Amino acid sequence: MQTQSERTMFMIYKDVTYTDKYMVCYFTELGEHNKEKEFNKALAGGHYYDGFLNITDKRSAKKIISRFVDRLNSGEDIDPSELEGALGEFIVR
């Protein structure tokens, strides 16, 4: 089991308040100045997927997530299980 410092909590959501676009929030990377605002914005949105990333290769995982968010924003209907499969070993279970 990994400790909190060895993983990154994230959520992909649809911003229904302002842009109607899919966004990703990496909660554990937020600073004190924007933590509450970003957390509330994500929770007010339409949930798509959330989880924890293993920090050993977080950069690669973020690239995968970014591609999926781009696809969602271009109108593709993607089942969250496809994202989970693409993330594979980057997800902490």
Secondary structure, 3 states (H helix, E strand, C coil): CCCHHHEEEEEEEECCCCCCCEEEEEHHHCCCCCHHHHHHHHHHCEEEEEEEEEHHHHHHHHHHHHHHHHHHHCCCCCCHHHHHHHHHHHECC
